[in-house]
């Protein structure tokens, strides 16, 4: 069977399954978990079935146009029009088949999840901390533009507007699918505000995007946790709370440590810290199962050294370059405002899809 024949056979099975689920749901006898499972499968198949139906219509129209173009009884003008329509439909069919192949690619099970974003200042001192704050605001604006919910988890400020580290929970549609390629070292080249001589400095910050885990994904035994409470403090060490509300949780088996002090309530800080801990452990488990990266979180973001960058933000030239796909945009302001970040995200998603499609050939 040819590749096209195998694809057609697979698509026929998909359409048949979609029709079968539709009939079952229409009976109204499914309840509880079974109903939820089938409803999700039906919803997941919907976009694919829509593309298949469009493909089938285009194929039928192309056959009709081809017959008209080959009909010796048609006049020359009609045959020319039919040939043009046949060729145009051929291009539509090719594009539809490519979209369908992409929809058939196995999805990362975490793609539909919400995410935990973590940003840390790397090489470059105070300038790196200021850049970390710029990145934090970039993703916050991007989340707002996409209608996602943004919840700050923990922000450690330097006192002059920089962030030593910061984290946030992002909730919405396909959050992890769109942000997962942001993980890595981001490098900035610019003249710091504190630089009197006007020299360009190079600094870096690390970004980690972790899929948010549910309690059913990661079972955490209380006896594996060491929980320390301490007094919260703000920039410069001044007390911002007179009670021991800050929480530090250590997962003893893995050594993962999470601190949370943004809330005045110890209970709320513990809940937020557990959310981050669960996300980190889940990501480590995903990495281990995929055998793509080590379970250690550092494998995702590197050490923060300038040489490990995935993207460079060059202010003097007004450009942003993603080194993984050799894409440069001369619109650094719009990228940092979140407006043009989608151009980078879309290109990274397309590159990932192309790589996975090539692996299936």
N, C-alpha and C positions, 0 to 999 in steps of 0.2 A: 504494500500500500504506500502511495506517495505521501510526502509531508502534508500536502493539501488535503489528501483523502483522510489521513489520520486526524487532522484538525476538524474536518467536517463531521467525522464520526463522533468526535468528542463533543462538538457543539450540539449535535442531535441528542446526545445523552443529557447534556445540560438542560436543553429545552424540555425534554421529557420529564426530567426530575422537577423542574420548576412547575410544570403542569400538574404533576403528581402531588406536590406539596400544596398547591393552590386548591386542589380538590379536597385534600384532607382537612385543610383549614376551613374550607367552606362548610364542611359537615358540622363544625362547631362542637365536636366531641373531645378535642384535645384540651387539656387543662394543665396548669402548673408548669413545671420545668420542661415537660415535653412540648407544650405549646410555645414556650419562650424559645426553645431550641429550634423548632421548626420555623417559627416566625423570623428568627435571625437568619437562618439558612435561606429562606425565601427572599428576604431583603438583600442579602449578599449576592444572590443570583440575579436580582432584578436588573442591575446595570448591564450585566453580561448578556442577558436574554434580549434586552432592548437593542444592543449592538448587533446581536445575531439576526434579529428580525429585520433590522435595517440593511444588513449585509444580504440577506436572502432577497429582499425587494430589489436591491441594486443589481444583484446577479440576474434576476428575472428580466428586469428592464434592459440589461446589457444583452441578454440573449435575443430579446425582441429587436433591439437596435441592430444587432449583428445580422439577423435574418433580413431586415429591411435593407441593410447596406449591400447584402449579397443577392437581393432580388433583381433579376435582370429586367423585370417588367416595370420597376420603379424608374422614374426619370432621373437624370444625372443630379439635379439639385437635391432631390429627396435622398438619394443615396449618399451624397456628400454630407447632408445634415445628419443622417443616421450614423455615418462613420465618425463624425465629430462627437455625437452623443455616446457612441460605443466606447470611444477612447476616453472621454471624460468619466464615464461610469467605471471604466477599468481602473482609473486612478483612485476613484472613490472606494472601490472594492479593496484595492491594495492598502489604502489607509485604514479602512475598517478592519481588515484582517490584522493589521499591526496593533490597533487599539485592543482588539480581542485577545491577541497573544499577551499583551501587557496585563489585561484583566485576569488571564489564566495563570499568570506567574504566582507561585506560592507567596502568600503574604506573611510578613513577619507578624507573629501572633501579638506582638506588643504594639503594632502600628496604631491601633484604634485606642490605645490607652492615653490617659493623661500623663503628665511628665513632671519630674522634679528637675529644675534648672539650678546648677551650681556654678558660680564664677569665683575664681581666685586670682588675685594679683600674683604675677610671676616675676621674672627678671625685670629689673628697672626701678625698684624702690617706689618712691611716692608717685612717679609718673605712671608706673604700672598699676597702682591702686586707682589713680584717676581714670585710666583706660578701662579698668574693670568696672567702674561705675558707669562709664559711657556704654559699655556692652550691656550692662544690666538694664539701663534705660532703653536701649535699642530693642531688646527683646520684649520689654514691657510695652513699648509702643506697637510693636509688631503684633503682640497678643491682642491689644485693643483693636487694631485694624481688622483682625480676623474674628473678632467677637468672642475671644476666649476670656475666661475668668482668671485673673492674676491675684495670687495671694502670697505676699512676702512671708518667708519663713524665718530667715535669720540674716541680719545685715551687720557686719562689723566695719564701722567707719574709721577713717584715719584722723578725722578732725578738720581737714581742709577740703572735704568733698570727695575723697577717694574711698574705695572699699577694699579692705584687705580680703574679705570674702563675703559673698552674699548668696542667698538661695531663695527660690520661690516655687510655689506649686502652680502649675498651669493646667486649667481644666477646659476642655472643649472637644470639638470634632477633629480627629486625626492629629492631635497635638504631637505625639511622639513620632508619627510618620513624617511630619514636616520638619521637626527640629532635630532628629537624631544625627543628621550629618553635621550639625554645628559643634559636636564634641571634638575637642582638640585644642591646640595652642593658637591663639589669635595674636598677631604681632602688629604693633603700631609704630609708625615713623613720623615724628613731628617735633616741633620746637616746643618744649614744655613752657608753661606760663611762668615757671620759676627760673627759667634759663635767661640770664641777662645777656649772654653773648650771642644769642640767636642760633645756636648750634642745634642741628637735628639729632634727637635721641631715638634710640630703638628700645622699645619695652615690650613686654608680653603679658598676657593673662590667659588662664586656662578656663575652658568651658566644658562642663559635663552635663549631658542630658540623659536622665535616667527614667525609664518607664515606671509609672507609679504602680505599686504592687498592692493587691488586696490581701486580706488576712489569710484567705484560702490558698494564695500562691506561696506564701512563706510562713511556715509555722515557727514561731519564736517562743522558746521555752523560757519562762521567767527566771529559772535558775541559771540560765546562760547570760543573764544581764547583770551588770553592775551599774547602779544608778546613784549618781552623786548630785547633790543640790548645792547651789552656792548663790551668792548675791549678784544680781545683774549689775553691769557697769556699762556706761556709755563711753563716747570718745574721750580719751585722756584719762580714763579710769574713774571719773566721778561717779558716785552712786546714783543710780536712777531708780532704785528700789530698796526699801528698808527691810525687806524680807528675803529669805533664801528661795526665790522663785525660779531661778535659772536651773536648767537640768542638763547633765552630761550623762549619756548612756553609752556604756561600753559593751559590745557584743563579744564576750570572752572567747568563744571558739574561733572567731575570725580576726579579732583585734580591731574591728571597725568601731570608731568613736564618733558620736554625733552630739553636738551641743546646741541648745536652743534657749534663748533668753529674751526674745522680743515681747512675749506676753507677760503681763503682771501676775498671771495665775500659773502656779507650778503645774497644775493639772493640764492646762492648755499647752504649756511648753513641752510637757512629757508627750502629749498626743502628737504634737508636730514633730518632735524628735523621733518618735516611733515610726511616723510616716516616712521620714527620710531614711531611717535605718532599714525599713522594709524595702524601700526602693533600691538602696545600695546592695542589699543582699540578693534581691531578685535579679538585678543587672549582673552581679557576679555569677549567679547561677546560669543566666542566659549565655554569658560569655563562655563559661565552662562547657556547657552543653554543645554550643556551636563550635567549640574548639578554635574560635577565631581570635580570641584575645584572652589573656590571663585573667584570673578572677580578681587580681589586685586592681583596685580602682585607678591606679596610676597608669595602667596600660591604655586607658581610654583618653586621658588628657595629657599624658607625658609629664615631664618634670617641671614644665613651665619655662624651659630654656628657649631662647630665641630661635635656635636652629630647628626646632621641632614644629614649626608653624604649619598650619593648614591654610591660613589666610593672612594677608597683609593689608593694613589700612595706612596708606601713604598720604598724609595731609598736604605736603608741599605740592604733590602732583594731582591731588584730588581724586585719587583712584583707590579702588579696592580690588585685590587680586586673590582669587581662590586658586591655590597652587595644585590642588588635586585634579582640576579640570582645565587649568590654564585659561580661566575666564577673568577678564579685567573689565570693571565698570568704572567709568569716569564720572561718578555721581556719589562721592563719599558722603555728602550731607544727607542725601535721600536714603542711603543705606542705613546710616546711623539714626535717621528718623523712623526707620522701620518700613518706609514706603517702598524702597527698591530691594529690600531683603528678599522678597519673593522671587526676584529674577535669579538670585543665587540659589535659592532653595529649589526652584523648578529645574534649573540646570543640573543640580546634584541628583535630584530624583530621576531625571531623564537619563543621566549617565549610569546610574545604578540599574535602571530598567534595561538599558542597552547592554550592559555587561552581563546581566542575568539571562537576557534573551540569547546572546551570543553563546553562552555556556550550554544552552539547550539545543543548539544546532548540531 
